Amino acid sequence: MLTIAVTGATGAQGGATARALLAAGHRVHALTRHPGSPAAEALRGLGAEVLRADFDDRASLDAALAGVDSLFAVTTPFGTDTATETRQGEALVDAAVAARVGHLVFTSAAHADRGTGIPHYDSKHLIEKRLRATDVPWTVIAPAAFMDNYATGWTLDGLRGGAFAWPMPADRSLTLIPAADIGAFAALVLQRRDEFAGRRIDIASDERTPGQMADILAGATGRPVVAEEVPLSYVRAHSADLAAMFEYFTTVGLDVDVAGLRRDYPEVGWHTFAEWAAGQDWSALLSSPSGTHE
C-alpha cells in the first residue's frame, strides 16, 4: 500500500486519479484549496485524507507532502494565467524535492514538448523542464483533448440548438481522452514506478473527427446533431490561447498512438468517444426548452 498525494483532487484529473488509487487500496492525501467543498467531502467518504494545500503557500505544501511515497501533480492556467501556472508548478516541484518524494507524476498536455506555441502548453513544458532538472524520479503523462469538455460550455450550448459547434473542420481527426482514463492511467503509473520513471507519454483513448463526434452525440442524446465549424476568429475574440490550440489541432494535429496504448495497457479500460458519450447524463440538455426539436 502506497501513500500518494494528489493535487487538484477536487478537479477532473485529480479527482479521477484519487478515486482510482482509492479503489486500488492505496492511501490518498487529497490536496485542495477548498477542503470543505462537496467534492472534498465525497473523497472523504471514499476514504481519502483531505488536506488544505495552496501552491502559493509553501508551508501548506510541505505539510501536505510530509511522509508521502508519491505525488500526482496537475496545474492549470485557467482562472489565473500561464505565468502563474508555471510559477505554481515549479513551486510544487521544489516542495516535492524538499519532501524527498519517491515519484512525481506530472500531467501535462500531448505535444507540449514540441514547441507548439500554445500558451497553456508552453507553461506546462516549463514545469516539465524544472522536473527533469531534479533528482526526483518523475513521469510525465500528457493527455490529448478532453472528452469531458464536450458536455459543457459552448458545446452544450450548441447541442441545445442541434449543432456540435467546434472550431475545427468536420473531417479533421483529433485524439481524445476522458478524465476517467487519465486517472486510471495515472494510477497505473504511480503503482509501477520502476517501469515508468523517466518517461514522458502522450495518452489518448480514441480518435474522431467533429463529424463523427456529432453523429455519436446524436445517438447518445437521442436528438439531431450536426457538425458546425466555429470560426477561429470567434474563439480568438474570447481567448488567444484557445485559438492557438485549435489552430494547432487543425494544422498539425495531436498524433497519439491510441492502438499502442490499448495494446500495452489494457487494464486502463480505455473508453471510446461513443462509450464516454453513452455514459454521460444529458438531462440538462434534454430538459432545455431551447433544445426542443419538432
N, C-alpha and C positions, 0 to 999 in steps of 0.2 A: 504494500500500500504506500502510495506517494502522497506528500502534502504539496499541493500545487496552488499557487496564487494566480488568480485570473483577473486581469484588468478589464474595464468595460463590462463587468459581469451583468449589469442590468440592461446592456445593449444587445444587438442581434448576434454578433460574432462571439462576444464574451459569454453571453447567456447560453448559447448553443454549446460552447466548449465546456462551460461549468456543468451543464446538465449531462453531457456525455461522460465527463470524468466522474461525476457522482454515480451515474448508472453503472460505471465500471468498478465502483467500490473505493474510490480514492477520496482523500480529504481535500476539500476545496476551500481556500480563502477567497471569497468573492469580494473583490475590491471595487468600491463605488464611492462617488461623492455624496450619494443620497442613500444612506443605509436604512432610512425609514420608508422608502418608496415601496409601492405594491410589488414591483419586480424583485426587489431585495427580499421582501417578506416571502415571496414564492420560493426563492432559492433557500431561505432558511427552512422552509417547510420540507425541502428535499434533502436537507442535512448539511448545507453549506454554512461555514462561519463567515458572516458578513462583516467586513471591516471598512471603516471610512478611510479613503485614500484619495489624495489630490496630487496631481502631477506637479503642481506649483507649491506643494508643501512637502519638502524633503523629509521632515520628521515623520509625517504620516506614511510616507513610502517606506522609510526604514523600519517603522513599527510593523507595517503590513507584510514586509518581506522577511522578517526575522524567523528563522527556523524552517523556511520552505525549501523543498527539493528543487522545484522548477517554477518557471513563470511563463504565463501566456500573456503577451503584450499586444494591445491594439490601440491605435491612435486615430484621431480624426481632426481635420481642419474645420469641419462644418460646425458652426456655432462660434468659431473664433476665426483663425486664418492659418495659412500654411506655415508661416514663420513660428506661430505659437505651437502648431503641431510638432514641428521639428524640435523646438526647444524642449517641449514636454517629453517627447520621445527620448531625446538624449538624456534628460534628467532621469527618466525611468531606467535606461540602460546603466547609467552611472550608479544608481541606487542598487541595481541587481549585482553589479560588480562588487560594491561595498558589502553587500549581504552574502557574497560568495555563493550565489545561486548556482545550482549544478547544471541547469539547462534553461536557456531562454528561447522561447518560440515566439517570433515576431510575425504578425500577419500584415503583409504589405499589399501590393497590387500586382497582378500579372503584367509583365513588361516594364515595371517601374525601374528596372536596372538597365533599360535600353535607351535612355535619353529621349523619352517621349515628348518632352516639352509640356506635359500636362502638369500644372502646378501641384495638385494634390498627389500625383505620383512621384514627382521630384522630391517633395518634402519627405515622403516615406523612404526614398532611396538614400537621403542624407542620414536618416536614422539607421538604415541598413549598414551604411559605411561606418558609423560610430560603433555599431555592434561588432562588425568584423574586426575592428581595431582592438577589441578587448580580449582577455583570456578566458572569458566565459564561453562554455560550449553553447553554440547557437544553431538555430534552424530558422530559415525564413520561408513561410508559406505565403503564396501570392495568388489570391483568388482573382478569377475573371469577373465579369459583370454579374451583379447580384440579381437573381430571380426575384427576390423579395421586393425589389423596387417596383415590380410590375403590378403590385396590388395596392399601391399607394400613390399619393401625389398626383401629378398631371396625368399619369397613365390611368389611374382610376377615374379621374375626371373625364378623360377621353372615352373610356369604356362606357360611361353613363350615356354618352351620345352615340354609341355603337362603333367607335373608332379606337384602334390601337395606335395612338399617336406617339411616334418615336422619331428622333432626329437621325434616321438612317434610311437608305433606300430599302425597299421592301424585299429585295433579293440579295442583300449583303449579309453574310453569315456573321454570327457573334457567339463566342463561347460564354457559357453561363454557369452559375452555381448558386444554390440556396444556402442560407446561413446554417441550416442543419448539417449540410455536408462539410462546410468549413469546420464546424465544431467537431464533427466526427473524425475528420482527418487530423485536426489539431490534437485531439485526444490520443489518436493512434501515435502521432509523432512524439508526444510527451511521454507515452508509455514505452517507446522504443528508441530511447535517447541515442544509444550507440549506433544504431542503423542510420539515424537522420542527422546527427551532429555534423555541422559544417556544410550543410546542403541548402540550396535555395530551390524551391519547387513551385512552379506555376501550377495552379489547380483549377479544374472546371469539371462539370458533370455532364454537360450536353452542349450541342452547337446547333443553333437555329437561326433562320432569317426572320425579320419582322413579319413577313408574310405568313410564314409557318406559325409564328407565335400568335398571330391574330386568329388563325384557324383553331389553334389549340385552346385559346382563351374563349372562343365562341363555344366550343364543345364543353368547356369546364363551367361556363356561366349559364349556358343554355339560352343564349341570345345572340343575335347577329353582331359580328365584329369584323371590321375591315381594317387593313393596314393603311395608315395615313402618315406620310413623311412630314415631320415638323421642320420648317426651315432652320438652318443653323443660326441665322440672324436673329430669330426669335429667342433661341437659347442664349446666344451671346448677349442679348439685351438684359438677360437676367443673371448670367454668370459666365464670364470669360473662361473660367476654369472648366466648367462642364462642357462648354462649346468646344474647347480644345480636346477634351476627352472624346466627344462624339465624332469630331473630325478625324481623330486618330483611329477610332473604331472603323470608320468608313474607308479611310485611305490606306491604312496599314493593317488593321485588324488585330485581334488577340488570338494568335495561334497557340493553342494548348493541346497537349497530347491526351485527349479525353479517353481514347481507346486504351492507351498505355496505362493510365491511372486506374481504369476499371479492371484491367487485367492484373495489375500488380498489387492493388489494394482493394479487393472485393469486399472486405469486411467493413468498409466505409458505408456501403449501401447507397452508392451514388444515385441521385434522383434525376430522371429526365425532366424536361420542362413540362411535359404532359403530366407526369406523376406529381410534380410540385403543384401545378395549377389545380389538379383534381383534389388536392389536399387542403386548398385554401377555403376560408369562409368568405363567400362572396355575398353575404346577406346585405352588407352596406350598399352594394351595387344593385342588388335585386330589389331592394326596398326603396330605391331612389326614384321619385316621381319623374325626374328629368331623364331617367334612363328608360322610360316606358316606350315600348315599340308596339305599334298596332299590327 
